[in-house]
Amino acid sequence: MNGALKVAWGLTAFVVVAGIVGWIASGRAVFAVFIVLGVLTAAGAWWTGRSTPSAPSSSSKEETP
């Protein structure tokens, strides 16, 4: 996991917690937007954090005379 991905997961947690706390503290459902944005950020972090298929190794190259 690289630094940018760690920051994305941290931002996700912060936004979701801020939305929950704001909703509970104020009673206004507008804070549900924070939760939705946090879920979207989590989806983006998961999508970009998936491993990509590895390239074929160069050890299988045929030598030319």
C-alpha positions in Angstrom: 0.0 0.0 0.0 1.6 3.3 -1.1 1.3 6.7 0.6 -1.4 8.0 -1.7 -3.6 5.0 -1.0 -3.1 5.4 2.8 -4.2 9.1 2.5 -7.3 8.1 0.5 -8.3 5.6 3.2 -7.7 8.2 5.9 -9.8 10.7 4.0 -12.5 8.1 3.6 -12.6 7.4 7.4 -12.6 11.1 8.2 -15.4 12.1 5.9 -17.6 9.2 7.0 -17.0 9.9 10.7 -17.6 13.6 10.2 -20.9 12.9 8.4 -22.1 10.6 11.2 -21.1 13.0 14.0 -22.6 15.9 12.1 -25.8 14.1 11.5 -26.1 12.9 15.1 -25.1 16.3 16.6 -27.3 18.5 14.4 -30.1 16.1 13.5 -30.0 17.4 9.9 -29.9 14.7 7.1 -27.8 16.9 4.9 -24.8 15.2 6.6 -25.8 12.1 4.7 -23.9 13.7 1.8 -20.7 13.2 3.7 -21.4 9.6 4.2 -22.1 9.1 0.5 -19.0 11.0 -0.5 -17.0 8.8 2.0 -18.4 5.7 0.4 -17.5 7.0 -3.1 -14.0 7.8 -1.9 -13.7 4.3 -0.5 -14.8 2.8 -3.8 -12.2 4.9 -5.6 -9.5 3.9 -3.2 -10.4 0.2 -3.5 -10.6 0.5 -7.3 -7.2 2.1 -7.7 -5.6 0.0 -5.0 -6.2 -3.3 -6.8 -3.1 -5.0 -8.0 -2.5 -5.0 -11.8 -1.4 -8.1 -13.6 2.3 -8.5 -13.8 4.2 -8.2 -17.0 5.7 -11.3 -18.5 9.3 -11.9 -17.3 12.2 -11.2 -19.5 14.0 -14.4 -18.6 11.9 -16.4 -21.2 13.3 -14.4 -24.1 14.8 -16.4 -26.9 18.3 -15.6 -27.8 19.0 -14.8 -31.5 22.2 -16.0 -33.1 
